[in-house]
Amino acid sequence: MAAEPKKIIIDTDPGIDDAMAIFLALRSPEVEVIGLTTIYGNVYTTLATRNALHLLEVAGRTDIPVAEGSHVTITKGTKLRIADFVHGADGLGNQNFDPPKGKPIEQSAAAFLVEQAKLHPGKVTVVALGPLTNIALAIELDPEFCKNVRQIVLLGGAFSVNGNVNPASEANIFGDPEAADIVFTCGADILAVGINVTHQVVLTDADRNKLMQSNGKFAQYLCKILEVYFSYHQEAYSMRGVYLHDPTALLAAVNPSLLTYTEGAVRVQTTGITRGLTLLYNKQKRFGEVTEWTDKPTVKVAVTVDAPTVVKLLMERLMES
Ligand SMILES: O=c1[nH]cnc2c1ncn2[C@@H]1O[C@H](CO)[C@@H](O)[C@H]1O
């Protein structure tokens, strides 16, 4: 008998690669999307909510609830770094889509996360694709949240490589470093997929051309919005392809065996020029003195990925009509 699909909540800031990840999730029989929660990052939270509702309408899945997340960082910071230069001013490739008809539910993202984890103890996987404010708020709201949740798979960090905001810091961690440090040290089962891994997973121009030839509604939609994302990669990285950050993290939740992992304690730098840096202590040395990593819970950090299989799965699933 087939295993029951894994219940997932996607915390998202759509975002072009978020759109790909959400569609991929909806086409993955291994998982059941029980809700989307929204956060700032690629766009402001209000627009993230609008885009999440829009994407569910495109997919014909308005049965899935959307809970709006925080508009400020965990420390109530209002100076947010928004990556509209990566995704377009509307977050979805400047396509001027009609506003969605649907509305978010009354509950906040954090309250929804807490409630769902409590309702299905040990069954809900959170796939966090943006800054980690909502997840940290859920942890603050309910100390049991970390125990109730099955796993938190997060796209974030740059482990032993340069960041993409600056040499120290990756965008999702940089968006709210204090929240990220709360999440990494909360004791939940955490699986972090950083850009050290997602930079190995590229959708090429040739792949995009193949998508274009497909009649699948998701493929058709994505080809429209992908142009802006391709231009950004050309400009920033001189490459004719795009990194599949969010889809890789989503597939890590769908099928963890697509990646390999190491384990250790992760802390996040919150001050100075390295604000947003993620540092993994691999526990290979017993330090004589107490450090800020001592006694912190162990998390899993992705090290390698089967990139060809990730791209193949993404292509296959998005090209279905
Ligand atoms: O150069 C960048 N600056 C800011 N955000 C970026 C950049 N490239 C990609 N992303 C976005 O941030 C997450 C990965 O760090 C991804 O969600 C991606 O869409």
PDBQT file of the ligand as one rigid body, heavy atoms in Angstrom, charges set to zero:
ROOT
HETATM    1  O1  LIG A 401      21.137  37.595  -5.622  1.00  0.00    +0.000 OA
HETATM    2  C1  LIG A 401      20.137  37.419  -4.922  1.00  0.00    +0.000 A 
HETATM    3  N1  LIG A 401      19.775  38.313  -3.988  1.00  0.00    +0.000 N 
HETATM    4  C2  LIG A 401      18.671  38.137  -3.220  1.00  0.00    +0.000 A 
HETATM    5  N2  LIG A 401      17.868  37.080  -3.308  1.00  0.00    +0.000 NA
HETATM    6  C3  LIG A 401      18.185  36.168  -4.214  1.00  0.00    +0.000 A 
HETATM    7  C4  LIG A 401      19.288  36.283  -5.047  1.00  0.00    +0.000 A 
HETATM    8  N3  LIG A 401      19.329  35.236  -5.834  1.00  0.00    +0.000 NA
HETATM    9  C5  LIG A 401      18.282  34.480  -5.496  1.00  0.00    +0.000 A 
HETATM   10  N4  LIG A 401      17.578  35.038  -4.517  1.00  0.00    +0.000 N 
HETATM   11  C6  LIG A 401      16.376  34.519  -3.857  1.00  0.00    +0.000 C 
HETATM   12  O2  LIG A 401      16.733  34.199  -2.526  1.00  0.00    +0.000 OA
HETATM   13  C7  LIG A 401      16.659  32.790  -2.308  1.00  0.00    +0.000 C 
HETATM   14  C8  LIG A 401      18.017  32.156  -2.339  1.00  0.00    +0.000 C 
HETATM   15  O3  LIG A 401      18.903  32.844  -1.578  1.00  0.00    +0.000 OA
HETATM   16  C9  LIG A 401      15.776  32.269  -3.398  1.00  0.00    +0.000 C 
HETATM   17  O4  LIG A 401      14.441  32.194  -2.950  1.00  0.00    +0.000 OA
HETATM   18  C10 LIG A 401      15.941  33.259  -4.518  1.00  0.00    +0.000 C 
HETATM   19  O5  LIG A 401      14.766  33.470  -5.241  1.00  0.00    +0.000 OA
ENDROOT
TORSDOF 0
